[in-house]
Protein backbone atom coordinates (compact mmCIF):
# COMPACT_ATOMS: atom_id res chain seq x y z
CA UNK A 1 0.00 0.00 0.00
CA UNK A 2 2.80 2.40 0.93
CA UNK A 3 4.57 1.59 -2.35
CA UNK A 4 1.41 2.41 -4.33
CA UNK A 5 1.01 5.70 -2.51
CA UNK A 6 4.61 6.66 -3.24
CA UNK A 7 4.23 5.76 -6.93
CA UNK A 8 1.01 7.76 -7.14
CA UNK A 9 2.66 10.77 -5.50
CA UNK A 10 5.64 10.56 -7.86
CA UNK A 11 3.37 10.29 -10.90
CA UNK A 12 1.37 13.29 -9.74
CA UNK A 13 4.58 15.27 -9.22
CA UNK A 14 5.86 14.28 -12.67
CA UNK A 15 2.64 15.41 -14.36
CA UNK A 16 2.67 18.74 -12.57
CA UNK A 17 6.32 19.33 -13.44
CA UNK A 18 5.60 18.43 -17.07
CA UNK A 19 2.73 20.94 -17.14
CA UNK A 20 4.96 23.60 -15.60
CA UNK A 21 7.70 22.95 -18.16
CA UNK A 22 5.32 23.04 -21.13
CA UNK A 23 3.75 26.23 -19.80
CA UNK A 24 7.18 27.84 -19.39
CA UNK A 25 8.38 26.88 -22.89
CA UNK A 26 5.15 27.94 -24.64
CA UNK A 27 4.97 31.19 -22.68
CA UNK A 28 8.61 32.00 -23.42
CA UNK A 29 8.17 31.32 -27.15
CA UNK A 30 5.01 33.37 -27.62
CA UNK A 31 6.27 36.19 -25.37
CA UNK A 32 9.47 36.48 -27.41
CA UNK A 33 7.44 36.56 -30.60
CA UNK A 34 5.15 39.22 -29.14
CA UNK A 35 8.09 41.34 -28.00
CA UNK A 36 10.23 41.20 -31.12
CA UNK A 37 7.40 40.76 -33.64
CA UNK A 38 5.09 43.34 -31.99
CA UNK A 39 2.11 41.05 -32.46
CA UNK A 40 -0.55 39.18 -30.54
CA UNK A 41 -0.24 35.50 -29.79
CA UNK A 42 -3.04 34.99 -32.35
CA UNK A 43 -6.03 36.80 -33.87
CA UNK A 44 -3.78 39.70 -34.80
CA UNK A 45 -5.87 41.46 -37.44
CA UNK A 46 -9.10 42.42 -35.72
CA UNK A 47 -11.46 45.18 -34.74
CA UNK A 48 -12.74 46.19 -31.31
CA UNK A 49 -16.21 47.62 -30.83
CA UNK A 50 -17.83 49.11 -27.74
CA UNK A 51 -21.33 49.32 -26.33
CA UNK A 52 -23.15 47.88 -23.37
CA UNK A 53 -24.21 44.52 -21.94
CA UNK A 54 -27.31 43.86 -19.83
CA UNK A 55 -27.93 40.75 -17.73
CA UNK A 56 -31.37 39.31 -18.53
CA UNK A 57 -33.59 37.15 -16.33
CA UNK A 58 -33.92 33.43 -17.02
CA UNK A 59 -35.88 31.45 -14.40
CA UNK A 60 -33.79 28.35 -15.17
CA UNK A 61 -30.52 30.06 -14.20
CA UNK A 62 -29.51 29.54 -10.55
CA UNK A 63 -29.29 32.90 -8.76
CA UNK A 64 -25.76 34.27 -9.01
CA UNK A 65 -24.18 37.26 -7.28
CA UNK A 66 -22.47 38.54 -10.44
CA UNK A 67 -25.16 37.79 -13.02
CA UNK A 68 -27.92 39.82 -11.39
CA UNK A 69 -30.87 40.41 -13.78
CA UNK A 70 -30.97 44.03 -14.94
CA UNK A 71 -27.32 44.67 -14.13
CA UNK A 72 -25.66 46.66 -16.92
CA UNK A 73 -22.01 46.90 -17.94
CA UNK A 74 -20.16 48.95 -20.49
CA UNK A 75 -18.43 46.42 -22.71
CA UNK A 76 -15.96 45.86 -25.49
CA UNK A 77 -15.97 43.01 -28.00
CA UNK A 78 -12.94 42.39 -30.18
CA UNK A 79 -13.43 40.30 -33.32
CA UNK A 80 -10.43 38.74 -35.03
CA UNK A 81 -9.31 35.67 -36.92
CA UNK A 82 -6.85 32.98 -35.95
CA UNK A 83 -3.38 33.05 -37.52
CA UNK A 84 -4.10 34.75 -40.84
CA UNK A 85 -4.73 38.44 -41.57
CA UNK A 86 -7.34 38.18 -44.31
CA UNK A 87 -11.10 38.46 -43.79
CA UNK A 88 -11.77 36.39 -46.94
CA UNK A 89 -9.79 33.33 -45.82
CA UNK A 90 -11.22 30.13 -44.42
CA UNK A 91 -10.32 30.75 -40.78
CA UNK A 92 -11.50 30.43 -37.20
CA UNK A 93 -13.13 33.70 -36.09
CA UNK A 94 -13.13 35.05 -32.54
CA UNK A 95 -15.13 37.23 -30.17
CA UNK A 96 -13.41 38.36 -26.97
CA UNK A 97 -15.76 40.03 -24.49
CA UNK A 98 -14.76 42.52 -21.81
CA UNK A 99 -17.39 43.42 -19.20
CA UNK A 100 -16.18 47.04 -19.24
CA UNK A 101 -15.55 49.75 -21.81
CA UNK A 102 -11.85 49.69 -21.01
CA UNK A 103 -8.54 48.70 -22.55
CA UNK A 104 -7.66 46.45 -19.65
CA UNK A 105 -9.44 46.37 -16.29
CA UNK A 106 -12.78 44.58 -16.12
CA UNK A 107 -14.67 42.33 -13.67
CA UNK A 108 -14.88 39.56 -16.31
CA UNK A 109 -13.24 38.70 -19.64
CA UNK A 110 -14.38 35.86 -21.91
CA UNK A 111 -12.62 34.37 -24.95
CA UNK A 112 -14.78 32.71 -27.62
CA UNK A 113 -14.24 31.24 -31.09
CA UNK A 114 -16.46 30.03 -33.91
CA UNK A 115 -17.38 26.36 -33.86
CA UNK A 116 -18.72 24.03 -31.20
CA UNK A 117 -15.63 21.79 -31.38
CA UNK A 118 -12.05 23.05 -31.13
CA UNK A 119 -8.82 22.39 -33.01
CA UNK A 120 -7.15 21.50 -29.69
CA UNK A 121 -8.57 20.62 -26.30
CA UNK A 122 -5.66 20.44 -23.84
CA UNK A 123 -2.04 21.55 -23.54
CA UNK A 124 -0.70 18.50 -25.37
CA UNK A 125 -2.83 19.00 -28.48
CA UNK A 126 -2.21 22.75 -28.36
CA UNK A 127 1.56 22.19 -28.48
CA UNK A 128 1.08 19.89 -31.49
CA UNK A 129 -0.98 22.56 -33.22
CA UNK A 130 1.62 25.20 -32.32
CA UNK A 131 4.41 23.14 -33.86
CA UNK A 132 2.72 22.76 -37.25
CA UNK A 133 1.74 26.43 -37.20
CA UNK A 134 5.37 27.42 -36.68
CA UNK A 135 6.46 24.97 -39.40
CA UNK A 136 4.32 26.77 -41.98
CA UNK A 137 0.77 25.43 -41.67
CA UNK A 138 -0.77 24.05 -44.87
CA UNK A 139 0.71 20.64 -45.72
CA UNK A 140 2.29 20.40 -42.27
CA UNK A 141 -1.18 20.04 -40.80
CA UNK A 142 -1.77 16.70 -42.51
CA UNK A 143 0.51 14.70 -40.18
CA UNK A 144 -1.04 16.47 -37.18
CA UNK A 145 -4.55 15.64 -38.38
CA UNK A 146 -3.63 12.00 -38.93
CA UNK A 147 -2.39 11.83 -35.35
CA UNK A 148 -5.40 13.70 -33.93
CA UNK A 149 -8.49 13.02 -36.09
CA UNK A 150 -10.57 15.00 -33.59
CA UNK A 151 -8.54 18.07 -34.59
CA UNK A 152 -9.64 17.51 -38.18
CA UNK A 153 -13.27 17.43 -37.04
CA UNK A 154 -12.77 20.49 -34.86
CA UNK A 155 -11.00 22.39 -37.63
CA UNK A 156 -13.80 21.73 -40.08
CA UNK A 157 -16.38 22.71 -37.49
CA UNK A 158 -14.65 25.95 -36.46
CA UNK A 159 -13.62 27.62 -39.73
CA UNK A 160 -15.78 30.22 -41.45
CA UNK A 161 -15.49 31.63 -44.98
CA UNK A 162 -16.86 34.93 -46.33
CA UNK A 163 -19.23 35.81 -43.45
CA UNK A 164 -21.56 38.74 -44.04
CA UNK A 165 -21.10 40.25 -40.59
CA UNK A 166 -19.52 39.50 -37.24
CA UNK A 167 -22.92 39.41 -35.55
CA UNK A 168 -24.15 36.70 -37.94
CA UNK A 169 -21.81 34.06 -36.49
CA UNK A 170 -21.88 31.93 -33.31
CA UNK A 171 -18.95 31.85 -30.90
CA UNK A 172 -18.16 29.36 -28.12
CA UNK A 173 -15.69 29.43 -25.22
CA UNK A 174 -14.68 25.84 -26.12
CA UNK A 175 -13.42 25.35 -22.55
CA UNK A 176 -15.11 24.70 -19.23
CA UNK A 177 -15.04 27.18 -16.35
CA UNK A 178 -16.65 27.31 -12.91
CA UNK A 179 -19.97 28.74 -11.75
CA UNK A 180 -20.82 29.00 -8.04
CA UNK A 181 -24.38 30.16 -7.49
CA UNK A 182 -25.86 31.77 -4.39
CA UNK A 183 -26.85 28.25 -3.34
CA UNK A 184 -23.15 27.44 -2.92
CA UNK A 185 -23.24 24.64 -5.51
CA UNK A 186 -20.20 24.39 -7.77
CA UNK A 187 -21.18 23.88 -11.41
CA UNK A 188 -19.26 23.83 -14.66
CA UNK A 189 -20.11 26.37 -17.34
CA UNK A 190 -19.72 26.91 -21.06
CA UNK A 191 -20.62 30.15 -22.82
CA UNK A 192 -21.65 31.03 -26.33
CA UNK A 193 -22.42 34.28 -28.14
CA UNK A 194 -25.21 34.09 -30.73
CA UNK A 195 -26.84 36.62 -33.08
CA UNK A 196 -29.87 38.41 -31.67
CA UNK A 197 -32.31 37.53 -33.08
CA UNK A 198 -31.07 34.13 -34.23
CA UNK A 199 -32.86 31.72 -36.56
CA UNK A 200 -30.36 28.88 -36.05
CA UNK A 201 -28.33 29.57 -39.19
CA UNK A 202 -24.87 31.07 -39.33
CA UNK A 203 -23.15 33.23 -41.93
CA UNK A 204 -19.90 31.86 -43.31
CA UNK A 205 -20.53 28.26 -42.25
CA UNK A 206 -18.27 25.91 -44.23
CA UNK A 207 -19.64 23.82 -47.07
CA UNK A 208 -18.78 20.12 -47.31
CA UNK A 209 -15.48 20.73 -49.13
CA UNK A 210 -14.25 23.36 -46.66
CA UNK A 211 -15.32 21.25 -43.69
CA UNK A 212 -13.34 18.29 -45.03
CA UNK A 213 -10.31 20.42 -45.99
CA UNK A 214 -9.94 23.05 -43.24
CA UNK A 215 -6.22 23.48 -43.94
CA UNK A 216 -6.85 24.82 -47.49
CA UNK A 217 -7.48 28.34 -46.24
CA UNK A 218 -6.75 30.62 -49.19
CA UNK A 219 -9.43 32.99 -50.49
CA UNK A 220 -11.19 31.86 -53.64
CA UNK A 221 -9.19 32.68 -56.77
CA UNK A 222 -11.91 35.01 -58.01
CA UNK A 223 -12.09 36.92 -54.69
CA UNK A 224 -12.37 40.66 -55.41
CA UNK A 225 -12.91 42.05 -51.91
CA UNK A 226 -9.85 43.31 -50.05
CA UNK A 227 -8.40 41.52 -47.04
CA UNK A 228 -10.10 43.89 -44.57
CA UNK A 229 -13.56 43.88 -46.14
CA UNK A 230 -15.42 42.62 -43.07
CA UNK A 231 -13.86 45.11 -40.67
CA UNK A 232 -14.42 47.97 -43.12
CA UNK A 233 -18.08 46.97 -43.56
CA UNK A 234 -18.52 46.82 -39.77
CA UNK A 235 -16.93 50.22 -39.27
CA UNK A 236 -19.12 51.73 -41.99
CA UNK A 237 -22.29 50.10 -40.62
CA UNK A 238 -21.70 51.41 -37.10
CA UNK A 239 -20.70 54.81 -38.51
CA UNK A 240 -24.15 55.07 -40.15
CA UNK A 241 -25.84 54.52 -36.79
CA UNK A 242 -26.21 50.75 -37.06
CA UNK A 243 -25.78 48.44 -34.09
CA UNK A 244 -24.49 44.89 -33.63
CA UNK A 245 -26.76 42.72 -31.48
CA UNK A 246 -25.83 39.50 -29.70
CA UNK A 247 -27.13 37.30 -26.92
CA UNK A 248 -24.68 35.77 -24.46
CA UNK A 249 -25.79 32.35 -23.24
CA UNK A 250 -24.52 29.88 -20.65
CA UNK A 251 -24.67 26.09 -20.36
CA UNK A 252 -24.40 24.59 -16.85
CA UNK A 253 -23.64 21.14 -15.51
CA UNK A 254 -23.07 19.94 -11.93
CA UNK A 255 -19.51 19.12 -10.96
CA UNK A 256 -19.11 15.32 -10.82
CA UNK A 257 -18.33 13.43 -7.66
CA UNK A 258 -14.81 12.13 -7.10
CA UNK A 259 -14.10 9.10 -9.26
CA UNK A 260 -16.96 9.80 -11.66
CA UNK A 261 -16.47 9.86 -15.44
CA UNK A 262 -15.20 13.32 -16.36
CA UNK A 263 -14.65 12.81 -20.10
CA UNK A 264 -17.26 15.46 -20.77
CA UNK A 265 -15.01 18.12 -19.23
CA UNK A 266 -13.06 18.07 -22.49
CA UNK A 267 -14.10 20.72 -24.98
CA UNK A 268 -13.93 17.97 -27.62
CA UNK A 269 -17.08 16.47 -26.06
CA UNK A 270 -20.34 18.35 -26.56
CA UNK A 271 -22.98 18.44 -23.86
CA UNK A 272 -26.47 17.22 -24.69
CA UNK A 273 -28.50 20.41 -25.08
CA UNK A 274 -31.66 18.51 -24.20
CA UNK A 275 -30.29 17.79 -20.72
CA UNK A 276 -28.10 20.88 -20.43
CA UNK A 277 -29.73 23.67 -22.45
CA UNK A 278 -28.12 27.01 -23.15
CA UNK A 279 -29.73 29.66 -20.95
CA UNK A 280 -30.00 33.34 -21.82
CA UNK A 281 -27.56 35.37 -19.77
CA UNK A 282 -27.13 38.81 -21.33
CA UNK A 283 -28.02 41.07 -24.24
CA UNK A 284 -25.03 42.68 -25.94
CA UNK A 285 -25.33 45.80 -28.10
CA UNK A 286 -22.35 47.41 -29.82
CA UNK A 287 -22.80 50.89 -31.27
CA UNK A 288 -19.32 52.13 -32.14
CA UNK A 289 -16.09 50.84 -33.64
CA UNK A 290 -12.84 51.75 -31.93
CA UNK A 291 -9.81 53.06 -33.76
CA UNK A 292 -7.05 50.76 -34.95
CA UNK A 293 -4.79 51.99 -32.15
CA UNK A 294 -7.45 51.50 -29.48
CA UNK A 295 -8.22 48.01 -30.82
CA UNK A 296 -4.54 47.09 -30.58
CA UNK A 297 -4.32 48.41 -27.01
CA UNK A 298 -7.43 46.54 -25.84
CA UNK A 299 -6.46 43.23 -24.26
CA UNK A 300 -8.19 40.37 -22.49
CA UNK A 301 -7.12 38.25 -19.53
CA UNK A 302 -8.90 35.15 -18.19
CA UNK A 303 -7.66 35.95 -14.68
CA UNK A 304 -10.23 38.75 -14.63
CA UNK A 305 -13.22 37.07 -13.06
CA UNK A 306 -15.12 37.19 -9.76
CA UNK A 307 -14.50 34.43 -7.21
CA UNK A 308 -17.91 32.99 -8.03
CA UNK A 309 -16.78 32.32 -11.62
CA UNK A 310 -13.51 30.44 -11.00
CA UNK A 311 -11.09 28.95 -13.53
CA UNK A 312 -10.56 25.27 -12.55
CA UNK A 313 -6.93 24.31 -11.95
CA UNK A 314 -5.11 21.85 -14.21
CA UNK A 315 -3.01 18.92 -13.03
CA UNK A 316 -1.33 17.73 -16.26
CA UNK A 317 -0.92 18.55 -19.95
CA UNK A 318 -3.74 16.07 -20.67
CA UNK A 319 -6.12 17.72 -18.22
CA UNK A 320 -8.93 19.53 -20.10
CA UNK A 321 -8.36 22.52 -17.82
CA UNK A 322 -4.75 22.82 -19.05
CA UNK A 323 -5.89 24.89 -22.05
CA UNK A 324 -7.15 27.65 -19.76
CA UNK A 325 -3.98 27.16 -17.73
CA UNK A 326 -1.95 28.16 -20.81
CA UNK A 327 -4.31 31.04 -21.54
CA UNK A 328 -3.78 32.43 -18.06
CA UNK A 329 -0.03 32.37 -18.64
CA UNK A 330 -0.53 34.34 -21.86
CA UNK A 331 -0.54 37.50 -19.76
CA UNK A 332 3.24 37.53 -20.20
CA UNK A 333 2.90 37.58 -23.99
CA UNK A 334 0.45 40.47 -23.66
CA UNK A 335 2.83 42.41 -21.46
CA UNK A 336 5.65 41.75 -23.92
CA UNK A 337 3.54 43.02 -26.82
CA UNK A 338 2.52 46.20 -25.01
CA UNK A 339 6.15 46.77 -24.06
CA UNK A 340 7.15 46.41 -27.71
CA UNK A 341 4.74 49.23 -28.63
CA UNK A 342 6.45 51.52 -26.13
CA UNK A 343 9.92 50.54 -27.32
CA UNK A 344 9.44 50.53 -31.08
CA UNK A 345 6.03 52.07 -31.70
CA UNK A 346 2.79 50.49 -32.80
CA UNK A 347 2.84 48.43 -36.01
CA UNK A 348 1.23 49.97 -39.07
CA UNK A 349 -2.37 49.08 -39.80
CA UNK A 350 -2.74 46.01 -41.98
CA UNK A 351 -2.73 46.67 -45.71
CA UNK A 352 -5.82 45.96 -47.81
CA UNK A 353 -3.65 44.35 -50.49
CA UNK A 354 -2.80 40.66 -50.79
CA UNK A 355 0.47 41.76 -52.37
CA UNK A 356 1.66 43.15 -49.03
CA UNK A 357 4.68 41.52 -47.41
CA UNK A 358 2.74 40.23 -44.41
CA UNK A 359 0.13 38.34 -46.44
CA UNK A 360 0.58 34.56 -46.32
CA UNK A 361 -0.92 32.03 -48.72
CA UNK A 362 -1.38 28.29 -48.41
CA UNK A 363 -0.59 26.33 -51.62
CA UNK A 364 -2.79 23.46 -52.81
CA UNK A 365 -1.84 20.08 -51.34
CA UNK A 366 -1.60 16.61 -52.86
CA UNK A 367 -1.62 14.57 -49.68
CA UNK A 368 -4.89 15.10 -47.82
CA UNK A 369 -5.12 13.06 -44.59
C-alpha positions as CSV (number, residue, x, y, z in Angstrom):
1,X,0.0,0.0,0.0
2,X,2.8,2.4,0.9
3,X,4.6,1.6,-2.4
4,X,1.4,2.4,-4.3
5,X,1.0,5.7,-2.5
6,X,4.6,6.7,-3.2
7,X,4.2,5.8,-6.9
8,X,1.0,7.8,-7.1
9,X,2.7,10.8,-5.5
10,X,5.6,10.6,-7.9
11,X,3.4,10.3,-10.9
12,X,1.4,13.3,-9.7
13,X,4.6,15.3,-9.2
14,X,5.9,14.3,-12.7
15,X,2.6,15.4,-14.4
16,X,2.7,18.7,-12.6
17,X,6.3,19.3,-13.4
18,X,5.6,18.4,-17.1
19,X,2.7,20.9,-17.1
20,X,5.0,23.6,-15.6
21,X,7.7,22.9,-18.2
22,X,5.3,23.0,-21.1
23,X,3.7,26.2,-19.8
24,X,7.2,27.8,-19.4
25,X,8.4,26.9,-22.9
26,X,5.1,27.9,-24.6
27,X,5.0,31.2,-22.7
28,X,8.6,32.0,-23.4
29,X,8.2,31.3,-27.2
30,X,5.0,33.4,-27.6
31,X,6.3,36.2,-25.4
32,X,9.5,36.5,-27.4
33,X,7.4,36.6,-30.6
34,X,5.1,39.2,-29.1
35,X,8.1,41.3,-28.0
36,X,10.2,41.2,-31.1
37,X,7.4,40.8,-33.6
38,X,5.1,43.3,-32.0
39,X,2.1,41.0,-32.5
40,X,-0.6,39.2,-30.5
41,X,-0.2,35.5,-29.8
42,X,-3.0,35.0,-32.3
43,X,-6.0,36.8,-33.9
44,X,-3.8,39.7,-34.8
45,X,-5.9,41.5,-37.4
46,X,-9.1,42.4,-35.7
47,X,-11.5,45.2,-34.7
48,X,-12.7,46.2,-31.3
49,X,-16.2,47.6,-30.8
50,X,-17.8,49.1,-27.7
51,X,-21.3,49.3,-26.3
52,X,-23.1,47.9,-23.4
53,X,-24.2,44.5,-21.9
54,X,-27.3,43.9,-19.8
55,X,-27.9,40.8,-17.7
56,X,-31.4,39.3,-18.5
57,X,-33.6,37.2,-16.3
58,X,-33.9,33.4,-17.0
59,X,-35.9,31.4,-14.4
60,X,-33.8,28.3,-15.2
61,X,-30.5,30.1,-14.2
62,X,-29.5,29.5,-10.5
63,X,-29.3,32.9,-8.8
64,X,-25.8,34.3,-9.0
65,X,-24.2,37.3,-7.3
66,X,-22.5,38.5,-10.4
67,X,-25.2,37.8,-13.0
68,X,-27.9,39.8,-11.4
69,X,-30.9,40.4,-13.8
70,X,-31.0,44.0,-14.9
71,X,-27.3,44.7,-14.1
72,X,-25.7,46.7,-16.9
73,X,-22.0,46.9,-17.9
74,X,-20.2,48.9,-20.5
75,X,-18.4,46.4,-22.7
76,X,-16.0,45.9,-25.5
77,X,-16.0,43.0,-28.0
78,X,-12.9,42.4,-30.2
79,X,-13.4,40.3,-33.3
80,X,-10.4,38.7,-35.0
81,X,-9.3,35.7,-36.9
82,X,-6.9,33.0,-35.9
83,X,-3.4,33.1,-37.5
84,X,-4.1,34.8,-40.8
85,X,-4.7,38.4,-41.6
86,X,-7.3,38.2,-44.3
87,X,-11.1,38.5,-43.8
88,X,-11.8,36.4,-46.9
89,X,-9.8,33.3,-45.8
90,X,-11.2,30.1,-44.4
91,X,-10.3,30.8,-40.8
92,X,-11.5,30.4,-37.2
93,X,-13.1,33.7,-36.1
94,X,-13.1,35.1,-32.5
95,X,-15.1,37.2,-30.2
96,X,-13.4,38.4,-27.0
97,X,-15.8,40.0,-24.5
98,X,-14.8,42.5,-21.8
99,X,-17.4,43.4,-19.2
100,X,-16.2,47.0,-19.2
101,X,-15.6,49.7,-21.8
102,X,-11.9,49.7,-21.0
103,X,-8.5,48.7,-22.5
104,X,-7.7,46.5,-19.6
105,X,-9.4,46.4,-16.3
106,X,-12.8,44.6,-16.1
107,X,-14.7,42.3,-13.7
108,X,-14.9,39.6,-16.3
109,X,-13.2,38.7,-19.6
110,X,-14.4,35.9,-21.9
111,X,-12.6,34.4,-24.9
112,X,-14.8,32.7,-27.6
113,X,-14.2,31.2,-31.1
114,X,-16.5,30.0,-33.9
115,X,-17.4,26.4,-33.9
116,X,-18.7,24.0,-31.2
117,X,-15.6,21.8,-31.4
118,X,-12.0,23.0,-31.1
119,X,-8.8,22.4,-33.0
120,X,-7.2,21.5,-29.7
121,X,-8.6,20.6,-26.3
122,X,-5.7,20.4,-23.8
123,X,-2.0,21.6,-23.5
124,X,-0.7,18.5,-25.4
125,X,-2.8,19.0,-28.5
126,X,-2.2,22.8,-28.4
127,X,1.6,22.2,-28.5
128,X,1.1,19.9,-31.5
129,X,-1.0,22.6,-33.2
130,X,1.6,25.2,-32.3
131,X,4.4,23.1,-33.9
132,X,2.7,22.8,-37.2
133,X,1.7,26.4,-37.2
134,X,5.4,27.4,-36.7
135,X,6.5,25.0,-39.4
136,X,4.3,26.8,-42.0
137,X,0.8,25.4,-41.7
138,X,-0.8,24.0,-44.9
139,X,0.7,20.6,-45.7
140,X,2.3,20.4,-42.3
141,X,-1.2,20.0,-40.8
142,X,-1.8,16.7,-42.5
143,X,0.5,14.7,-40.2
144,X,-1.0,16.5,-37.2
145,X,-4.5,15.6,-38.4
146,X,-3.6,12.0,-38.9
147,X,-2.4,11.8,-35.4
148,X,-5.4,13.7,-33.9
149,X,-8.5,13.0,-36.1
150,X,-10.6,15.0,-33.6
151,X,-8.5,18.1,-34.6
152,X,-9.6,17.5,-38.2
153,X,-13.3,17.4,-37.0
154,X,-12.8,20.5,-34.9
155,X,-11.0,22.4,-37.6
156,X,-13.8,21.7,-40.1
157,X,-16.4,22.7,-37.5
158,X,-14.7,25.9,-36.5
159,X,-13.6,27.6,-39.7
160,X,-15.8,30.2,-41.4
161,X,-15.5,31.6,-45.0
162,X,-16.9,34.9,-46.3
163,X,-19.2,35.8,-43.5
164,X,-21.6,38.7,-44.0
165,X,-21.1,40.3,-40.6
166,X,-19.5,39.5,-37.2
167,X,-22.9,39.4,-35.6
168,X,-24.2,36.7,-37.9
169,X,-21.8,34.1,-36.5
170,X,-21.9,31.9,-33.3
171,X,-18.9,31.9,-30.9
172,X,-18.2,29.4,-28.1
173,X,-15.7,29.4,-25.2
174,X,-14.7,25.8,-26.1
175,X,-13.4,25.4,-22.6
176,X,-15.1,24.7,-19.2
177,X,-15.0,27.2,-16.4
178,X,-16.6,27.3,-12.9
179,X,-20.0,28.7,-11.7
180,X,-20.8,29.0,-8.0
181,X,-24.4,30.2,-7.5
182,X,-25.9,31.8,-4.4
183,X,-26.9,28.2,-3.3
184,X,-23.2,27.4,-2.9
185,X,-23.2,24.6,-5.5
186,X,-20.2,24.4,-7.8
187,X,-21.2,23.9,-11.4
188,X,-19.3,23.8,-14.7
189,X,-20.1,26.4,-17.3
190,X,-19.7,26.9,-21.1
191,X,-20.6,30.2,-22.8
192,X,-21.6,31.0,-26.3
193,X,-22.4,34.3,-28.1
194,X,-25.2,34.1,-30.7
195,X,-26.8,36.6,-33.1
196,X,-29.9,38.4,-31.7
197,X,-32.3,37.5,-33.1
198,X,-31.1,34.1,-34.2
199,X,-32.9,31.7,-36.6
200,X,-30.4,28.9,-36.0
201,X,-28.3,29.6,-39.2
202,X,-24.9,31.1,-39.3
203,X,-23.1,33.2,-41.9
204,X,-19.9,31.9,-43.3
205,X,-20.5,28.3,-42.3
206,X,-18.3,25.9,-44.2
207,X,-19.6,23.8,-47.1
208,X,-18.8,20.1,-47.3
209,X,-15.5,20.7,-49.1
210,X,-14.2,23.4,-46.7
211,X,-15.3,21.3,-43.7
212,X,-13.3,18.3,-45.0
213,X,-10.3,20.4,-46.0
214,X,-9.9,23.0,-43.2
215,X,-6.2,23.5,-43.9
216,X,-6.8,24.8,-47.5
217,X,-7.5,28.3,-46.2
218,X,-6.8,30.6,-49.2
219,X,-9.4,33.0,-50.5
220,X,-11.2,31.9,-53.6
221,X,-9.2,32.7,-56.8
222,X,-11.9,35.0,-58.0
223,X,-12.1,36.9,-54.7
224,X,-12.4,40.7,-55.4
225,X,-12.9,42.0,-51.9
226,X,-9.8,43.3,-50.1
227,X,-8.4,41.5,-47.0
228,X,-10.1,43.9,-44.6
229,X,-13.6,43.9,-46.1
230,X,-15.4,42.6,-43.1
231,X,-13.9,45.1,-40.7
232,X,-14.4,48.0,-43.1
233,X,-18.1,47.0,-43.6
234,X,-18.5,46.8,-39.8
235,X,-16.9,50.2,-39.3
236,X,-19.1,51.7,-42.0
237,X,-22.3,50.1,-40.6
238,X,-21.7,51.4,-37.1
239,X,-20.7,54.8,-38.5
240,X,-24.1,55.1,-40.1
241,X,-25.8,54.5,-36.8
242,X,-26.2,50.7,-37.1
243,X,-25.8,48.4,-34.1
244,X,-24.5,44.9,-33.6
245,X,-26.8,42.7,-31.5
246,X,-25.8,39.5,-29.7
247,X,-27.1,37.3,-26.9
248,X,-24.7,35.8,-24.5
249,X,-25.8,32.3,-23.2
250,X,-24.5,29.9,-20.6
251,X,-24.7,26.1,-20.4
252,X,-24.4,24.6,-16.9
253,X,-23.6,21.1,-15.5
254,X,-23.1,19.9,-11.9
255,X,-19.5,19.1,-11.0
256,X,-19.1,15.3,-10.8
257,X,-18.3,13.4,-7.7
258,X,-14.8,12.1,-7.1
259,X,-14.1,9.1,-9.3
260,X,-17.0,9.8,-11.7
261,X,-16.5,9.9,-15.4
262,X,-15.2,13.3,-16.4
263,X,-14.6,12.8,-20.1
264,X,-17.3,15.5,-20.8
265,X,-15.0,18.1,-19.2
266,X,-13.1,18.1,-22.5
267,X,-14.1,20.7,-25.0
268,X,-13.9,18.0,-27.6
269,X,-17.1,16.5,-26.1
270,X,-20.3,18.4,-26.6
271,X,-23.0,18.4,-23.9
272,X,-26.5,17.2,-24.7
273,X,-28.5,20.4,-25.1
274,X,-31.7,18.5,-24.2
275,X,-30.3,17.8,-20.7
276,X,-28.1,20.9,-20.4
277,X,-29.7,23.7,-22.4
278,X,-28.1,27.0,-23.1
279,X,-29.7,29.7,-21.0
280,X,-30.0,33.3,-21.8
281,X,-27.6,35.4,-19.8
282,X,-27.1,38.8,-21.3
283,X,-28.0,41.1,-24.2
284,X,-25.0,42.7,-25.9
285,X,-25.3,45.8,-28.1
286,X,-22.3,47.4,-29.8
287,X,-22.8,50.9,-31.3
288,X,-19.3,52.1,-32.1
289,X,-16.1,50.8,-33.6
290,X,-12.8,51.7,-31.9
291,X,-9.8,53.1,-33.8
292,X,-7.1,50.8,-34.9
293,X,-4.8,52.0,-32.1
294,X,-7.4,51.5,-29.5
295,X,-8.2,48.0,-30.8
296,X,-4.5,47.1,-30.6
297,X,-4.3,48.4,-27.0
298,X,-7.4,46.5,-25.8
299,X,-6.5,43.2,-24.3
300,X,-8.2,40.4,-22.5
301,X,-7.1,38.3,-19.5
302,X,-8.9,35.1,-18.2
303,X,-7.7,35.9,-14.7
304,X,-10.2,38.8,-14.6
305,X,-13.2,37.1,-13.1
306,X,-15.1,37.2,-9.8
307,X,-14.5,34.4,-7.2
308,X,-17.9,33.0,-8.0
309,X,-16.8,32.3,-11.6
310,X,-13.5,30.4,-11.0
311,X,-11.1,29.0,-13.5
312,X,-10.6,25.3,-12.6
313,X,-6.9,24.3,-12.0
314,X,-5.1,21.9,-14.2
315,X,-3.0,18.9,-13.0
316,X,-1.3,17.7,-16.3
317,X,-0.9,18.5,-20.0
318,X,-3.7,16.1,-20.7
319,X,-6.1,17.7,-18.2
320,X,-8.9,19.5,-20.1
321,X,-8.4,22.5,-17.8
322,X,-4.7,22.8,-19.1
323,X,-5.9,24.9,-22.0
324,X,-7.1,27.7,-19.8
325,X,-4.0,27.2,-17.7
326,X,-2.0,28.2,-20.8
327,X,-4.3,31.0,-21.5
328,X,-3.8,32.4,-18.1
329,X,0.0,32.4,-18.6
330,X,-0.5,34.3,-21.9
331,X,-0.5,37.5,-19.8
332,X,3.2,37.5,-20.2
333,X,2.9,37.6,-24.0
334,X,0.4,40.5,-23.7
335,X,2.8,42.4,-21.5
336,X,5.6,41.7,-23.9
337,X,3.5,43.0,-26.8
338,X,2.5,46.2,-25.0
339,X,6.1,46.8,-24.1
340,X,7.1,46.4,-27.7
341,X,4.7,49.2,-28.6
342,X,6.5,51.5,-26.1
343,X,9.9,50.5,-27.3
344,X,9.4,50.5,-31.1
345,X,6.0,52.1,-31.7
346,X,2.8,50.5,-32.8
347,X,2.8,48.4,-36.0
348,X,1.2,50.0,-39.1
349,X,-2.4,49.1,-39.8
350,X,-2.7,46.0,-42.0
351,X,-2.7,46.7,-45.7
352,X,-5.8,46.0,-47.8
353,X,-3.6,44.4,-50.5
354,X,-2.8,40.7,-50.8
355,X,0.5,41.8,-52.4
356,X,1.7,43.2,-49.0
357,X,4.7,41.5,-47.4
358,X,2.7,40.2,-44.4
359,X,0.1,38.3,-46.4
360,X,0.6,34.6,-46.3
361,X,-0.9,32.0,-48.7
362,X,-1.4,28.3,-48.4
363,X,-0.6,26.3,-51.6
364,X,-2.8,23.5,-52.8
365,X,-1.8,20.1,-51.3
366,X,-1.6,16.6,-52.9
367,X,-1.6,14.6,-49.7
368,X,-4.9,15.1,-47.8
369,X,-5.1,13.1,-44.6
